[in-house]
Amino acid sequence: MITIKDKCSCCGCSACASVCPKHCITMCEDDEGFLYPAADENTCIECGLCEVVCPVIHVQPDVEKEQRAYLVQHKNEQVLRESTSGGAFTAIARWVLDRGGVVCGAGFSTDFEVVHQWANCYEDLRMFRNSKYVQSRIGNTYKEAKQFLMEGKCVLFSGTPCQLEGLFSFLRKPYENLVTVDVVCHACPSPLVYRKYLEAQKKENRI
Ligand SMILES: Cc1cc2nc3c(=O)[nH]c(=O)nc-3n(C[C@H](O)[C@H](O)[C@H](O)COP(=O)(O)OP(=O)(O)OC[C@H]3O[C@@H](n4cnc5c(N)ncnc54)[C@H](O)[C@@H]3O)c2cc1C
């Protein structure tokens, strides 16, 4: 059973919660609002899967591969304006949608929470554009990604490097139809701080 003794040994990727066959792991906020797994001892069957998929416990060895770097700027001015940097994400996502694929990214829910969700048309990519400087909730999206991949769909999964490491660990094998986009990310701010910011904005009638 996964137990977080030292918070430095958890990146909050949600792979453990996603893989648990008994659904006994919940991602809960700590005092500062960051998400960590909490396991229910009573329903845990000690299968150990949560530890198997933990990217911090089982660090994957670096595999040497050819790397290429590109400087990219989206040609569409509106896309460029709505993106944080050059809009490479939208261009890559379009490539996937054009092949009948689906795209997962961090967008706002109706109550302004930042959650991972799916898009299957070009217009919906808009919700993922622009950096939301807060830890996004993965929810069931790793499981849904696996389902799409097994059905043979082309899947683009975007997020922080920690979230993608979590996805790779959760999937436990490479898929040719998986495309990933991770943002350059030094760290994720806390959802609690973000909620306090929203409350302050509401008080001043700014939203
Ligand atoms: C939490 C966070 C930390 C960052 N830290 C740095 C940094 O240290 N240095 C730096 O130079 N840039 C940082 N960035 C900026 C980031 O690298 C740029 O936003 C990105 O390169 C923009 O590329 P784009 O214009 O193609 O995408 P955009 O269209 O601007 O962004 C869309 C992509 O960002 C993803 N995304 C947005 N918010 C989140 C989130 N909360 N969690 C996971 N994925 C998200 C979407 O899923 C989508 O893939 C950070 C961004 C985030 C979200």
The ligand as an SDF file (V2000), in Angstrom:
LIG
                    3D

 53 58  0  0  0  0  0  0  0  0999 V2000
    2.3270   24.4380  -14.1110 C   0  0  0  0  0  0  0  0  0  0  0  0
    3.1640   25.1140  -15.1460 C   0  0  0  0  0  0  0  0  0  0  0  0
    4.4980   25.4580  -14.8700 C   0  0  0  0  0  0  0  0  0  0  0  0
    5.2940   26.0740  -15.8360 C   0  0  0  0  0  0  0  0  0  0  0  0
    6.6090   26.3630  -15.5590 N   0  0  0  0  0  0  0  0  0  0  0  0
    7.3890   26.9330  -16.5200 C   0  0  0  0  0  0  0  0  0  0  0  0
    8.7750   27.1710  -16.2780 C   0  0  0  0  0  0  0  0  0  0  0  0
    9.2810   26.8670  -15.2040 O   0  0  0  0  0  0  0  0  0  0  0  0
    9.5040   27.7600  -17.2730 N   0  0  0  0  0  0  0  0  0  0  0  0
    8.9490   28.1070  -18.4910 C   0  0  0  0  0  0  0  0  0  0  0  0
    9.6410   28.6340  -19.3560 O   0  0  0  0  0  0  0  0  0  0  0  0
    7.6380   27.8680  -18.7360 N   0  0  0  0  0  0  0  0  0  0  0  0
    6.8640   27.3000  -17.7930 C   0  0  0  0  0  0  0  0  0  0  0  0
    5.5400   27.0440  -18.0480 N   0  0  0  0  0  0  0  0  0  0  0  0
    4.9890   27.4970  -19.3320 C   0  0  0  0  0  0  0  0  0  0  0  0
    4.8630   26.3940  -20.3350 C   0  0  0  0  0  0  0  0  0  0  0  0
    6.0390   25.7080  -20.5610 O   0  0  0  0  0  0  0  0  0  0  0  0
    4.3190   27.0210  -21.5820 C   0  0  0  0  0  0  0  0  0  0  0  0
    3.0120   27.3010  -21.2850 O   0  0  0  0  0  0  0  0  0  0  0  0
    4.2670   26.1310  -22.7640 C   0  0  0  0  0  0  0  0  0  0  0  0
    5.5580   25.9340  -23.1690 O   0  0  0  0  0  0  0  0  0  0  0  0
    3.3720   26.8020  -23.7600 C   0  0  0  0  0  0  0  0  0  0  0  0
    3.3930   26.1280  -24.9720 O   0  0  0  0  0  0  0  0  0  0  0  0
    2.2440   26.4030  -26.0450 P   0  0  0  0  0  0  0  0  0  0  0  0
    2.2320   27.8810  -26.3840 O   0  0  0  0  0  0  0  0  0  0  0  0
    2.4550   25.4300  -27.1400 O   0  0  0  0  0  0  0  0  0  0  0  0
    0.9690   25.9150  -25.2460 O   0  0  0  0  0  0  0  0  0  0  0  0
   -0.2880   26.6330  -24.6330 P   0  0  0  0  0  0  0  0  0  0  0  0
   -1.3590   26.5600  -25.6500 O   0  0  0  0  0  0  0  0  0  0  0  0
   -0.0460   27.9210  -23.9840 O   0  0  0  0  0  0  0  0  0  0  0  0
   -0.5610   25.6390  -23.4100 O   0  0  0  0  0  0  0  0  0  0  0  0
   -1.3740   24.5380  -23.5380 C   0  0  0  0  0  0  0  0  0  0  0  0
   -0.7680   23.3270  -22.9330 C   0  0  0  0  0  0  0  0  0  0  0  0
   -0.4770   23.4960  -21.5520 O   0  0  0  0  0  0  0  0  0  0  0  0
   -1.1030   22.4660  -20.8010 C   0  0  0  0  0  0  0  0  0  0  0  0
   -1.3900   22.9960  -19.4770 N   0  0  0  0  0  0  0  0  0  0  0  0
   -1.8880   24.2140  -19.1720 C   0  0  0  0  0  0  0  0  0  0  0  0
   -2.0320   24.3350  -17.8440 N   0  0  0  0  0  0  0  0  0  0  0  0
   -1.6410   23.1480  -17.3000 C   0  0  0  0  0  0  0  0  0  0  0  0
   -1.6080   22.6380  -15.9680 C   0  0  0  0  0  0  0  0  0  0  0  0
   -1.9970   23.3510  -14.9180 N   0  0  0  0  0  0  0  0  0  0  0  0
   -1.1700   21.3680  -15.7860 N   0  0  0  0  0  0  0  0  0  0  0  0
   -0.7840   20.6000  -16.8410 C   0  0  0  0  0  0  0  0  0  0  0  0
   -0.7980   21.0390  -18.1200 N   0  0  0  0  0  0  0  0  0  0  0  0
   -1.2260   22.2960  -18.3430 C   0  0  0  0  0  0  0  0  0  0  0  0
   -2.3350   22.1100  -21.6130 C   0  0  0  0  0  0  0  0  0  0  0  0
   -2.8100   20.8170  -21.3400 O   0  0  0  0  0  0  0  0  0  0  0  0
   -1.7800   22.2090  -23.0320 C   0  0  0  0  0  0  0  0  0  0  0  0
   -1.0600   21.0590  -23.3650 O   0  0  0  0  0  0  0  0  0  0  0  0
    4.7360   26.4020  -17.0980 C   0  0  0  0  0  0  0  0  0  0  0  0
    3.3940   26.0540  -17.3900 C   0  0  0  0  0  0  0  0  0  0  0  0
    2.6140   25.4030  -16.4290 C   0  0  0  0  0  0  0  0  0  0  0  0
    1.1850   25.0160  -16.7670 C   0  0  0  0  0  0  0  0  0  0  0  0
  1  2  1  0
  2  3  1  0
  2 52  2  0
  3  4  2  0
  4  5  1  0
  4 50  1  0
  5  6  2  0
  6  7  1  0
  6 13  1  0
  7  8  2  0
  7  9  1  0
  9 10  1  0
 10 11  2  0
 10 12  1  0
 12 13  2  0
 13 14  1  0
 14 15  1  0
 14 50  1  0
 15 16  1  0
 16 17  1  0
 16 18  1  0
 18 19  1  0
 18 20  1  0
 20 21  1  0
 20 22  1  0
 22 23  1  0
 23 24  1  0
 24 25  2  0
 24 26  1  0
 24 27  1  0
 27 28  1  0
 28 29  2  0
 28 30  1  0
 28 31  1  0
 31 32  1  0
 32 33  1  0
 33 34  1  0
 33 48  1  0
 34 35  1  0
 35 36  1  0
 35 46  1  0
 36 37  1  0
 36 45  1  0
 37 38  2  0
 38 39  1  0
 39 40  1  0
 39 45  2  0
 40 41  1  0
 40 42  2  0
 42 43  1  0
 43 44  2  0
 44 45  1  0
 46 47  1  0
 46 48  1  0
 48 49  1  0
 50 51  2  0
 51 52  1  0
 52 53  1  0
M  END
$$$$
